[in-house]
Every structure is written in structure tokens, then in C-alpha cells.
Amino acid sequence: MNIDLTGKTALVTGSTQGIGLAIAEHLARSGARVAVNGRTAERVDEAVSKLAGLDVIGVAADVSTEEGTAELLRQLPAVDVLVNNLGIFGAVPPMEITDEQWRTYFDVNVLVSVRLIRSYLPGMIERGWGRAIQIASDSAIVIPAEMIHYGVSKTALLAVSRGFAKEAAGTGVTVNSVIAGPTHTAGVEDFVYQLVDKSLPWDAAQREFMIKYRPQSLLQRLIEPEEIANMVAYLASPLASATTGGALRVDGGYVDSILP
């Protein structure tokens, strides 16, 4: 399968590490000019240095704020591929989630994507080609009791993608979500150790986490970021021209459903 994004410009939000960095690298290796985004110039520069030799630029801007988004748009007024990867998560007992936490999770995990789609989609439609891809989660469907606020925000993201796909109907622009399963990142390692014995070595901690908290996984291990990036690169490519309004799973069989 030849994924060729030569001549395309892509933006991946929250891409200084983990899934976002893996997506940025895969898109760049597929020929795209990729903007790596993070809140600080130091983190962005560090990520760009890891992708040396690829056509990558850094855009330091906190897109969780309107001011940061304005700065991003000033530096990068148009893109062909938008990957809304930025997201926050954390375990909080259900009855202890505050109103402020609910608002923060909605603002970062939902409203940031809405704002960027709203900013970039008109240009894609005018040019007759574009991709808007949101990184969702299995938690959008299987709401985890230990982080209801996160799950609800990712459920909303699926609806955002479906709705904007209808706005782009018939234009050559596609809008999709990727439902990522439990994935191995530095942030997830921290999360795992919130829930299991901190004295356990990583392999044992990962096994205990999957058995106790993610027993539905058919993969029975955490997914690697590169495995999520494979799906994103496909959806970003011309090969996925007939896939839009979808929620595509890279979840290791975690969601107990035969439908996407």
C-alpha cells in the first residue's frame, strides 16, 4: 500500500511526544510537510530534532486557549491534513469530579478540535481536498468508571466528527475519528501507576493493569503509538477517499462490538 502525501501540509496537535509524535513522523515519512505542535518552544524544538531529516516544522502554541489558537493560525493559516490529537486524561473517583474538571476536559478534549476544524475546514472545502482526523478513545464507548469525564469528552468528539463530515459532504474533504485503545505512552505509564502497585516493574504493572482495568482487550497488551499512526496515515491519504463520518477502531479488540 503506497501512502503518498507529497505536496500536502499536515498539522498534528499535541505532537511533542507519544501518539502525536508517532503520527507526525509517519505523515512526514509519507511525504507530507508536518507541523509539530506543543505548548512550549523547548518541547517543540526537542520533538522536531527527533524527526531530523524529515520535512517538519515546529509551531509552539497552546491551542487550548483562543489566544494560542490565533497564534497557531497566524503561523499556519492553511493545512491539508488536520489531526486533532491533543487530549488530557486522568483517574478521578466519579463522585469527586468537580465542575471545573468537567469544564476543563470539555474545553481541551472537545472544543479545541471544534475550533480548529472550524478554522481549517472552509479552506479544505474551497480547495476540494482535505482531511480532518480526531483521535478519540475506546473510552468514548466503554466509559471507564475511574474517568467518566474523559470518556464523555471522547464520546462528544465522535459526534463532532460525524457532524462536520456532514458539513463537508460532497466536497472531497473527509472527517473521521480514530478510536484508539489503551496505548503505551509516557503519560499512560503514569496513569497505570496511579492504579497499580508503584513498586512493580513496568511489564508486571502493565499486565496487572490490563487484567484488572482493561480485561476486554483481545490484544492483551498496550498498543504502541506507531500502530495508531498507521491508521491515521491511511485516513490522511487519497486511499481513504470513500471513508468519511466514521469512527475507526485501533483498539486491540477492546470494544466488544462487531461494528466500527
N, C-alpha and C positions, 0 to 999 in steps of 0.2 A: 504494500500500500504506500503510494508516494504522496506524502503530505507536503505540499509546496505552498508556502505563504510569502514567496518572494514579492517584494513591492508593497506589502501590507505593513501597516503600523499597528502595534498592539500595546495596550495598557493593561497591566496586572496590578491591582491594588493590593496593598499589604504583602509585597513580594520580596521582602528582605530576608526571609527565611521560610523553611517548611514547605508547605504545599505551593504557596505563591512563588517561591524561588524556583521550585521544580517546574512549574508551569512556564515561568518566564524563560527558563533555559530551553525547554522543549520547543516553545514557539520560535525562539531565536535560532535554534538548530534547524528548524523547518523553513528558515529564510526570512522571517519577519524582523522588522526593526522593533525592538521591545523596550517599553518604558518601565523601569523598575521603580516602584513607589513605596515610600515609607515615611514615617513622621519626621525623622531627623536626617540631616545630610550625612552624618557619620555612618549611620546604619545603611543608608542607600549606597554610599561610596564603597562600603565594605562588600555589599552584595554585588555591585557592578564589577568589583575586582575579581570576584569568584567566577564571573562569566567572561573573563578576558578572552579576546579573540572573536567574540560574537558581536553582532550589531545591537548593542544595548546602550541605553541612556538612562540616567538617573533623574528622578523627579521627586524631590523632597517636599512633601506637603501633607498636612494632616487632614485627610478628606472626611474625617468625622465631624468637621466643622464647615460652615458655609464659607468662611474666610479661606480655609485650606483648599476647599474645592475650587474657589475662584483663582487661587494661585496655580493649582494644577491646570486649569483650563487656560490660563494665561500662557503657561509653558507648553501645553499640549492641546491646542484648540480643536484638533480633529484626530480621530482614530478609526481604523477599520475593524479592529477587534477589541472589545471591552471585556475584560474578565474581572468581575466583582468578587474578589477573593477575601477582602478584608472582613474579619469577624472576631468576636470575642466570645469566650465561654468560661464557665467555672461552676463548681458544685456549690449549691446553697440549699439547705433544707427548705422544702416547699412553703412552709408557713412563715419562713423568715425572709423571704424575698421582698424587699421594700419597693415602694412605688418608684423611688429613684432608680433602683436597679432595673425595674421593668422598663422605664423610660430610656435608660442608657442602652439596654440591649436592643430595643426597637430602633433607636437613633442610629447605632453603629451597624447592626446586622441587617436592617431593612432600609432605612431612609437614605443611607449613603448610596446604596445601589439604585434606588429610585432617582436620586438627584443626578447621578452620573448617566444613567440611561436617558433621562430627560434631556441632559446636556448633549449627548453624543448621537442619540438615535436620529434626530432630524437630518444631520449631515449624512449619515449612512443611507437613509432613505433617499435623500436627494441624489446621492452618487449611485444608487441602485445596487449596493452591496454592503454587507456588514454583518457582524456577529456580536451579540451581547450574551455573555455566559455568566450565570451566577453560581457560585459554589455554595450549595446547600449541604444538608446533612441527613443521615438516616434518622437523626433526632426530630426531623420535621414530620416524620410519620410514626415512629416509635418514640413517643415523648418520654424522656428519662425522668424519673421521679426526683432525681437529685439536681436537675437543672431544667425545670419546666420553662422558665423564662427564655432560655436558649432555644429549646425545642419550638416554642411558639413563634419566636422570631424567624426560625428557618422555615416553618410552615408558611408564614406570611411571604417569605421570599419565593416560594414555589408559585404562589398566586401572583406575585409581582411579575414573574417571568411569563406566566401564561397570559396575563392581561396585556403586557407590552408586545407579546408576539401577535396578538390580535391587532394592535395598533399598526404593526409593521406588515400586516397581511398583504401578500401580492407584490411586495416591493423588492424582493431579492435579499432582504435582511431577515436573519433568523434570530430568535431569542429563546434560550434554553437554560435549564438548570442542571447541574450535576449533583446528584445525591452521593456525597462521599461518606463511606463508612468509617469506623474507628481507624484513624491514621496515625502512624508513628512520626511524631514531630517533637521538638523540644518542649513545646507547650503542653502536649498531651502527656509526655513523661511526667511533668509537674502535676498534671491533673490526676494521673494514675496514682501518684504517691500521696495525693490527698485522700485516696480511698483505700489504699492497702498499706501494709506494714512498710514504713520508710527504710527499715534495715535490710529489706530484701534486695538482692541483686536484680538488675533490670529484667533479665529473662524470666526470673521467677515472679517478679512483680507483674510483668505483662501477662503471664499465664493466669495468675490469680485474678487479675482484673477482668480478663476475657471470660473466665469461668463464672465469676460472681456477678459481674455487671453487664457483660455482653454475651451471654450464653447462646443467643440466637445465631451468632456468626458461624457460617458454614466454612469460612476460611480458617477460623480458629487461630488467627493471629492478627496483629495490626497491619493495615495496608501501608505500603510505602508511598511517599509523596509522588514518586515517578509514575506510579500506577494511576493516580488521579490525573496527572499531567497528560498521560496517553489519551484519555477520553477528551480532555479539553482541547488538545491539539487537533483531534479528529473533528470535533464540533466547530472549531475555528476555521477549518479548511473548506475548500469548494466541494470536497467529497460529501459533506453533510448538508448539501443544499436542500434536501427534502425533509430535513429534521428541524422542526420548529414548534415552539409551545410545549416542549417536552420536559420531563424530569427523568434524566437518565442515571441509572444506578451504577456506581462503582463502590459497592458496599460489602463485598465479600459474602453476599447472600444473607446479610443481616436482617433485611426487611423480609418478613415471611409473607411474600406475595408473588404470584406468577406474572403480575402486571408491572410495568416500569414504575 
